[in-house]
Amino acid sequence: MTILSSYLTLAAVLFCVGLYGVLTKRNAIIVLLSVELMLNAVNLNLIAFSKYGVNPSLAGQIFTLFTITVAAAEAAVGVAILVVLYRSRATVNVDEFDELRR
Amino acid sequence: MSTFFAEYAWLVPLFPLIAFAILTATGRGAKRAGAWIGTAATFLSLVLSICIAVERLSGTSTDYIRQIDWLQVGEMTLTAGFEVTNLTSLMLVVVTLVSFLVNLYSQGYMREDDRISTFFAYVALFTSSMLGLVLSDNLLTFYIFWELVGVCSFLLVGFWYQKPEAKAAAKKAFIVTRIGDLGLFIALLLLFWYMPGNALDFSSIHNVFGTQGGVIATGITTLIALLIFVGAVGKSGQFPLHVWLPDAMEGPTPISALIHAATMVAAGVFLVARTFPVFEASPAAMTTVAIVGAFTAIFAATIGIAQNDIKRILAYSTISQLGYMMLALGVGSVTAAMFHLFTHAFFKALLFLGAGSVIHSVHTQDIREMGGLGSRMKITAWTFGIGALALSGIPPFAGFWSKDAVLTEALNKSPILFIVGVVAAFFTALYMARLYFLVFAGKPRQDGHAHESPPVMTIPLIVLAVLSLFAGFVETPFNGWFGEWLTGETADHHGSGLVMVVSVAVGLLGVYLGWLIYVKGTISRDIVSSRMPGLVMVLERKYYIDELYHLIFVKPLYAAGKLLEAFDEYVVDGAVRLTGRAANALGRLNTRLQNGQVQSYALTALIGIVILLLAIAGRRFW
């Protein structure tokens, strides 16, 4: 087992944990955290490929920096929406949000 | 050698057609005026027809034909046109005359009806189509008019469509004649296929089958002749397709006189006469025509004895007389057939209009409820009597001479056909005597409100009575002028002395017997029904033909219809409904999915991706 595949396995495990959290958790905050987990699993993949891939280059690590920035912005927006939702509905339970149906 | 009027023969059917168009355009508003428009149009046709006939009589021997190209398909050209021969000019006069008189009569008979202008519109359309049929120079246009005539018959039989019987009768008339029309149509296709140059005009048919001969194989000729005859059987109410004609009496009585006695039903006879060379080329077909004709003549005459509805008795007598015409054609005499058609048109129209006058006055059609009308309806009684005597074949009335001509020709061909004809003549005289004496003689069986009909109804009766008296003299054993004019040959009157004696004897015997039974009472009325109730029952039920047809055709067809309906209901409609339901269910499933829950959307997306991945990965092992 090469070093690359252990990184990839870790990333896959992280991604699956995140995915599980997104699909099952009722609390919107935890769902948001799980999304961050999935993003970071992807970041880990990018780093692993830029270091141990077939054609190593710095591009992957630069991408990761961008992704982290975007993820931060996304988390900020997500939390902001949640705060607004909490103000209007007095809950953060995802089951009770079905605005997408309208 | 003038053809001045013949050139304008196309105007004859045009006048009633214009009347039809006007009446249809004005709708019900026309009322009395509508009736006059129809009558005036037929009067114009009548005048022109008489002019044409007079012109033909004054020695024109060449036929006038004019054709135009109608349709051009590739190499082939369909023509349409009209042809004036002695035969057609005779038919023109008969049709327009009867039609005019019936129009006049209907002004009185239909006066109370709300839809009087619709009635006259239909009659005008019928007259127009019938005249078009007579004038047609080829079988294709003939067929078109033939169908138009059938449609008019349907419309007029069902004119009082509020009555369920009338509706059923109209449908029956249409469907039963349809069977015959199919035969004619197949014959038309066969002719089209086998005729040199695909010609369908009557003169080519005459040439190919008559003078040239042998161009078309005998088997095919027989087949074509028989199929044409099937068409004629349907239209002319011959056995076994006669069942529609008695039921057609549900229509207004003037219609029974015009369509179902004098003109349309004669179209079948006219068709056979027009395509006669085809029949002449096939002895088998001739024999069939003769046998069917003779059988129908005696078959319908026996039914006529046991009926109680005045119009039905006349309907069966029409069937019987049409049988005589077919018999004449079958033994090879167009002259006798056309002569009988000519006289029959007058006296049968007279009888029907007389019956209408009676019904108009007593408001019933059952002859057992009538009686003693002779003293109160003098004109009707006298004219009806003349018609009855003409039908019974008593000299010197028209029917005697024509029936005599038919029987003479039958005797020359085959004694059996002659005997059948004579027996039928006896029954004819008997049922007419029964009808006449029950209606006009004896004591009234009803409260006395019977009265003579208005002049507009009695004048046509008088005109027709005069014609029934004298029309027979155009062709007598001493004077073969009519046949000579019609076919160019002098009819053979060999042995007609015997025929005359026999036919007069049976006619008088029938009338005398009727008089004994229904006036004098010397012979008890139920002498037959008490001894042989079964026989009378069979006659009253018309040999159970209707029941038989119901059992072997109508019921299985209904069953098949139900089966197909079930197939349509459950298989065809089922498939359609299944498709609909499946789409619906899919839609419901999708609405279930679209619940606004982000997590379930994500789950769906995940499942989609997994399936996609499995599919892509699975392809490797395929």
Interface residues (C-beta under 8 A of the other chain):
Chain A: L19 V22 L23 T24 V31 V94 D95 F97 D98 E99 L100 R101 R102
Chain B: Q594 N595 G596 Q597 V598 Q599 Y601 A602 L603 L606
